Amino acid sequence: MREIQPGWNETVRITWLLLWRAVAGGFVMSFLLGLVVNSAGLFALGHILDTQANLAFGVLVALIWWPLVVRMALKKRFQGFRLALIATEA
């Protein structure tokens, strides 16, 4: 395995991958979770959750989703390179 120094092209490609997957996946998952929770609350209790509770669910989704996005990026093969973790000497 040959180590390369990342240039702006690689940096932008990695940043874009992390950004769009985090935003798109987080939005979809937060929307679906909010829809399910608010629908259940509406049918069971007769009202939906307030804005702060919905925001808390969104933050929870983001905290769970972000490590999955990073893991996907570490497994992805980009054109010409892939991300790798290399152990250093202790």
C-alpha positions as CSV (number, residue, x, y, z in Angstrom):
1,M,0.0,0.0,0.0
2,R,1.4,3.4,-1.0
3,E,0.5,6.4,1.1
4,I,-0.3,9.6,-0.8
5,Q,-0.5,13.1,0.4
6,P,-4.1,14.4,0.0
7,G,-4.6,17.3,-2.3
8,W,-7.6,19.6,-2.7
9,N,-9.3,17.2,-5.1
10,E,-9.2,14.3,-2.6
11,T,-10.2,16.6,0.3
12,V,-13.2,18.0,-1.5
13,R,-14.3,14.6,-2.6
14,I,-14.1,13.2,0.9
15,T,-15.8,16.3,2.4
16,W,-18.6,16.1,-0.2
17,L,-19.2,12.4,0.5
18,L,-19.5,13.0,4.2
19,L,-21.6,16.1,3.8
20,W,-24.2,14.8,1.4
21,R,-24.6,11.4,3.1
22,A,-24.9,13.0,6.6
23,V,-27.4,15.6,5.5
24,A,-29.5,13.4,3.2
25,G,-29.5,10.4,5.4
26,G,-30.1,12.4,8.6
27,F,-32.9,14.3,7.0
28,V,-34.7,11.2,5.7
29,M,-34.2,9.3,9.0
30,S,-35.2,12.3,11.2
31,F,-38.3,12.9,9.0
32,L,-39.4,9.3,9.2
33,L,-38.8,9.0,12.9
34,G,-40.6,12.3,13.5
35,L,-43.5,11.1,11.4
36,V,-43.8,7.8,13.2
37,V,-43.5,9.3,16.7
38,N,-45.8,12.2,16.0
39,S,-48.4,9.9,14.3
40,A,-48.3,7.5,17.3
41,G,-48.6,10.4,19.7
42,L,-51.5,11.9,17.8
43,F,-53.4,8.6,17.7
44,A,-52.5,7.5,21.3
45,L,-52.6,10.8,23.2
46,G,-54.5,13.1,20.8
47,H,-51.6,15.6,20.3
48,I,-48.2,15.8,18.6
49,L,-44.9,16.5,20.3
50,D,-43.7,20.1,20.6
51,T,-40.8,21.6,18.7
52,Q,-38.2,20.9,21.4
53,A,-39.0,17.2,21.5
54,N,-38.9,16.9,17.7
55,L,-35.5,18.7,17.8
56,A,-34.3,16.3,20.4
57,F,-35.2,13.3,18.2
58,G,-33.4,15.0,15.3
59,V,-30.2,15.4,17.4
60,L,-30.5,11.8,18.5
61,V,-30.7,10.6,14.9
62,A,-27.7,12.8,14.0
63,L,-25.6,11.3,16.8
64,I,-26.4,7.8,15.7
65,W,-26.2,8.5,12.0
66,W,-22.8,10.3,11.9
67,P,-20.6,7.4,12.9
68,L,-22.4,5.3,10.3
69,V,-21.5,7.9,7.6
70,V,-17.9,7.9,8.7
71,R,-17.8,4.1,8.5
72,M,-19.3,4.2,5.0
73,A,-16.6,6.6,3.9
74,L,-13.9,4.4,5.3
75,K,-15.2,1.5,3.3
76,K,-15.7,3.4,0.1
77,R,-13.3,3.1,-2.8
78,F,-12.8,6.4,-4.5
79,Q,-11.4,6.8,-8.0
80,G,-7.7,6.4,-7.5
81,F,-7.6,6.0,-3.7
82,R,-9.4,4.8,-0.6
83,L,-9.3,5.9,3.1
84,A,-7.3,3.7,5.4
85,L,-6.3,3.7,9.0
86,I,-2.7,3.0,9.5
87,A,-1.3,2.1,12.9
88,T,1.6,4.2,14.2
89,E,4.4,3.0,16.4
90,A,3.5,3.3,20.1
